[in-house]
């Protein structure tokens, strides 16, 4: 049985890797051309959203997108999500409409081919470097002023307890939300670490249902920077509560596969 499970896992891993790489390779020449002009960048983002949707569907695992808010395309949001896997960005690309901008670690810019796309479209940051952190904050402000929504992982990195216990949140996204008086939207992805765990560069794919929960936005109008700790704590508690709830109904008992529209009433 161990041999059969090993072979089956190798086949499934190969299948997933093929569907991850193939759509990107096919579309990359078009992306490379569209990257040349900033007015075309939103098209590259849409291509990457399509790429994410294709490979997530071809993983042949149930994929639930649960919206608990009514998305307003005219409103700017700051989405704050737990960070548990390299699937986090594709999951948010698939689920959240609009020309979304991500703040991610600088090492993403070093990934062959994809790194060029990421470095052009999105924001990279080395959180150990104060200059890099300050630069990413300025770019984040500019991105919101340009009308794009922002997605930030307030933990700053993937914790060892991914999907179970959150790391302490950084102040950045909450400071920015209060400064610009924009709503903060907590996002919970409870299962990504089971499908694609962060194993220090080792690839391990395991079939598992996937889910993303987009919570109700938290308004910041009227808040000042004195309210930052309570805003940060509120978002932390919403995501941690959702993670804890899903950890008690882990995997095979997971049966709610209905996808809910981003434009549905919360």
Order of alpha helices (4+ residues) and beta strands (2+ residues): alpha-alpha-beta-beta-alpha-beta-alpha-beta-alpha-beta-alpha-beta-alpha-beta-alpha
